[in-house]
Amino acid sequence: MSLAVAGGILVVVGTALLVLPGPGMLLVFAGLAVLATVFPGLQRFVEPVGRRAMKTAADSVSSPWRLAGSTAFGVGLIGAGLVWGLVPSLPFGGWAAGGSLVLSGLVVLGLLVYSLRQARPQDVDALSRED
C-alpha cells in the first residue's frame, strides 16, 4: 500500500472520528504527516494541525465522561468485530469485516492510551507503580 493511500485512509478515518467518540484529530494529524512526505506542499499544515491534535488529545481525556465514551466506543468496535467474525450470516459477515472492526477498536483504544500518557504522564506513572 502506498504512503498516499495510507495517509488518505488515516485522514478519512480521523475525520469520521471527529464526530464519533475517539481521538480523531490524532489520526488526521498522522495522516497529514504521512501525506506530507508524498506531497511536500502539505508540510505547512502539519505543525498547526499537530498543535491542535495535541490539545484535542488532552481535552479528550480531561473529562471522565469523554474518556468513558471513547473507551466504550473502542470496546464496542471490538465486540462488534468479534460478532461479525463469528456470525457469517450477518450482512458482510466474516472475518474481513470483523477483523477491520476489531483493528479499528484497538486503534481507538491505543490512541486513548497515548492521549492519557501525553495529557497526564504523572498520573499514568503513579498508576503503573501501584501495580
N, C-alpha and C positions, 0 to 999 in steps of 0.2 A: 504494500500500500504506500502510495507516495506521501510525502510530507504535506502537500497541498490538500489531499483528501483527508488525512488525519487531522490537520488543523481545522479544516472546514467542519468535520464531524464534531470536534470539540466545541467550536463556536456555536453550532446549531443546538447541541445538547445543552450547553451552558445557557443559551438564550431561552430554551424551554424551561430550564430550572430557575430562571429569573422570576417566573410567575408561579412555579411549583416550589414546595419546600425543598431546600437543598442549596448547596454552595455554587450557584450559577455563575457568579462573577469570576470565581477562580477558574472555572472551565473556559469561560470566554477569554480570560487573560492567557491561559495556557494555549488555547487555540490560536489566539492572535500572535503570541510569541512564536509558535511553530510556523504560522503563515508568513511572518516577517522574515524568516530565514529563506523562504522561497520568493517572496515579493518584498524587496527592500523598502519600497515606498510605504509599507505599513509600519515600519520601525518607529516612526514618530508617534504612533498611537500606543505603543507597548507600555511606555513608562506611565502615562496618565491613567491608563486602564489598570495597570498593576497597582498603583496607589489606591484607586477606587476598590479594586478587588480585595486588598488587604484590609481596608476599612470595613467593607461589607462582610468579610470573613470574621472580623472581630465582632461586628454587630450581630451576626448570625448565631453566635454562642453567648451573647450577652444576657439573654433572657432564657430562663428555664423553659418557658413555653415554646420559644423558637427552637431551642435545642431538642426538646421532646418531639415537636412536629417533624423536624428534619430527620431525627432518628427513626421515628415511626414510619416515615416515608421510605427510608432506606431499607428497613426491615420488611416493610410491606412489599417492596420490589423483589426482595429475595424470596419471600414467601410465595408471591405470585409466580415467580420464575420456577420454583420447585413444583407448584401445582401444574403450570403449563408443561413442564418437562415430563411429569409423571402421568398426566391425563391427556393422551394424544387425541382424544375425541373432541377436545376444545377447539374452537376456531384458531387456526395457526398453531395447534398443539404440537408438542415435540420439544426436543432439546435445543433446536436452533433458536426458537423464540424464548424458551425458558432460560437458556444459558445467557442470552443477552440481557434478560431482566435481572438475573442473579448478578451478572457482571456490573450492571448499572447500579444496583443496590450496594454492591461492595465499593464502587467508586464514590457514591454519595457518603457512605459511612467513613471511608478513608479520608475524604476531603473534610468531613466534620472533625475527625481526629486531628487533622492538620490545622484546621481553624482553631480548635481548642488549644493546641500547643503554641500557636502563634499569638493568640489573644491572651492566654493565661498560662504562661510557661511555669510560673511558680506554683500554681495550683496543681498542675499535672505532675510536677516533680514531687510535690508533697504527697500526692496520692500514690505514686509509684514507690515511694519509700515506705508507705504503710503496708504494702503487700508483702 
